[in-house]
Amino acid sequence: MKVEGKELAIACARAVGENKAEDICVLDVKGLSSITDYMVICSGNSMPHLKALMRDTEVIVQEKHGVKPYSGEGRAETKWVVLDYFDVMVHIMHIDSRSLYDLENLWPDAEVVEWEE
C-alpha cells in the first residue's frame, strides 16, 4: 500500500522528529502551491545535524512506509536541503536560513496539520 498526501507528510514529520529536528511544521498547501500538496518544514542546528536529518529521514520513511523521495536537492553546506516526495516536500533548514526565508509566511492561508501523536 502506497502512502501519499497527508499520511506521508505526517510520516515525514515524525521521521525528522525522531532525529531531534526543531520547530517542525506541516502545512497543507493544496490549491495554494503548484508544486506540492504538503510541506514539512523543520530546523537543524549544525551541518552534521542537517546531513543526518536528510539521510535518516529518507531511511526511516522508506523502511516504515516503503516510499523513497523522487529527488533530494541541496547539501548541508547550503543550509537548506529538500526531500521531494512529490505530494510532500520536506524542507530541512539550518536555523539561520529558516528565519531568513520564513517559508511558513509564504503560505499564510495554509492549514497547519497536527502531526504529533
VMD Tcl script that draws the C-alpha trace (Angstrom):
set ca {
  {0.00 0.00 0.00}
  {1.50 3.32 -1.07}
  {1.38 6.14 1.45}
  {0.51 9.54 -0.02}
  {-0.56 13.03 0.89}
  {-1.35 13.88 4.47}
  {-0.34 10.45 5.79}
  {3.08 10.75 4.12}
  {3.53 14.32 5.39}
  {2.83 13.13 8.94}
  {5.24 10.20 8.47}
  {7.97 12.59 7.31}
  {7.35 14.95 10.24}
  {7.62 12.06 12.68}
  {10.82 10.85 10.98}
  {12.55 14.23 11.34}
  {11.23 14.36 14.89}
  {12.95 11.06 15.68}
  {16.22 12.77 14.78}
  {15.66 15.79 17.01}
  {14.70 18.27 14.30}
  {13.44 21.50 15.81}
  {10.31 23.57 15.20}
  {8.61 21.02 12.93}
  {5.68 22.37 10.95}
  {3.40 20.58 8.46}
  {1.41 22.74 6.07}
  {-1.43 21.71 3.76}
  {-0.76 23.81 0.66}
  {-3.19 22.07 -1.71}
  {-4.58 24.71 -4.04}
  {-2.04 27.26 -2.78}
  {1.14 25.79 -4.28}
  {1.57 24.44 -7.79}
  {4.45 22.15 -6.81}
  {3.15 20.02 -3.93}
  {0.23 19.35 -1.59}
  {2.07 19.31 1.75}
  {5.18 20.98 3.11}
  {7.11 19.71 6.09}
  {9.46 22.38 7.39}
  {11.97 21.79 10.16}
  {15.24 23.13 11.53}
  {18.60 21.60 12.29}
  {21.26 23.27 14.39}
  {24.50 22.28 12.58}
  {25.82 20.91 9.29}
  {26.18 17.36 10.69}
  {22.62 17.58 12.06}
  {21.25 18.65 8.63}
  {23.10 15.76 6.94}
  {21.74 13.29 9.49}
  {18.19 14.64 9.16}
  {18.25 14.25 5.38}
  {19.85 10.80 5.38}
  {17.90 9.33 8.28}
  {14.53 10.74 7.26}
  {14.90 9.09 3.86}
  {15.81 5.76 5.52}
  {13.04 5.88 8.17}
  {10.28 6.75 5.69}
  {11.44 4.05 3.28}
  {11.70 1.39 6.00}
  {8.38 2.20 7.68}
  {6.29 3.18 4.65}
  {8.09 1.86 1.56}
  {8.35 5.30 -0.04}
  {11.52 6.85 -1.44}
  {11.85 10.52 -2.40}
  {11.86 11.30 -6.11}
  {14.81 13.55 -5.51}
  {16.83 15.37 -2.92}
  {18.14 18.85 -3.52}
  {20.84 20.84 -1.79}
  {23.64 19.96 0.56}
  {24.01 20.62 4.26}
  {26.64 23.25 3.45}
  {23.93 25.33 1.72}
  {21.94 25.28 4.99}
  {18.79 24.11 3.17}
  {18.03 20.66 1.81}
  {14.80 19.35 0.33}
  {13.44 15.82 0.06}
  {10.85 15.73 -2.73}
  {8.20 13.03 -2.34}
  {6.03 14.72 -5.00}
  {2.90 15.04 -2.78}
  {5.15 16.16 0.08}
  {8.25 18.34 0.14}
  {10.41 18.15 3.25}
  {12.43 21.32 3.84}
  {15.30 20.74 6.28}
  {16.84 24.09 7.07}
  {19.54 25.45 9.31}
  {18.02 27.68 11.99}
  {19.60 30.80 10.37}
  {18.16 30.00 6.92}
  {14.79 29.14 8.42}
  {14.36 32.58 9.93}
  {15.78 34.30 6.82}
  {13.46 32.60 4.28}
  {10.43 32.29 6.59}
  {8.66 29.71 4.39}
  {5.60 29.46 6.61}
  {4.69 33.06 5.79}
  {4.80 32.40 2.04}
  {1.59 30.41 2.54}
  {-0.31 32.30 5.26}
  {-3.59 30.62 4.21}
  {-2.19 27.10 4.52}
  {-3.78 24.84 7.09}
  {-1.38 23.65 9.79}
  {-1.57 19.86 10.06}
  {-1.32 18.27 13.51}
  {1.29 15.52 13.25}
  {2.23 14.61 16.81}
  {0.57 11.61 18.41}
}
mol new
graphics top color blue
foreach p $ca { graphics top sphere $p radius 0.5 }
foreach p [lrange $ca 0 end-1] q [lrange $ca 1 end] { graphics top cylinder $p $q radius 0.2 }
display resetview
